Amino acid sequence: MDSIAGWLTGMQDWAAARDVLRLDLLGKLALATILGGVIGWEREASGKAAGLRTNILICSTTTARGGSQGSDAFASTSCGSGARS
């Protein structure tokens, strides 16, 4: 019985840490940074104006703001769209 109580306490500690650290948001930000870096690296290798740092910044900021929530979600501020409405 003690092992079950210990396991439940551990799960409650994990839930509290998850709520404090916002692991879901951290995961999304990490993925946005990686994908923005891939897009930026490709653009930088092609010699285009917006390169690595610019695309990482755009994708990370868009993710932190909660993404596009307008009526035309794809064209407003989604990562890599290059267009703003």
Number of C-alpha atoms within 10 A of each C-alpha: 5 7 8 9 10 11 11 12 12 12 12 12 12 12 12 12 12 12 11 9 11 11 12 10 13 13 11 15 18 13 15 23 21 15 18 24 20 16 20 23 18 14 16 15 10 10 10 10 10 14 20 18 14 14 24 23 17 18 24 21 17 17 22 13 9 10 17 16 12 11 8 10 12 17 16 17 22 18 24 16 10 12 11 9 9
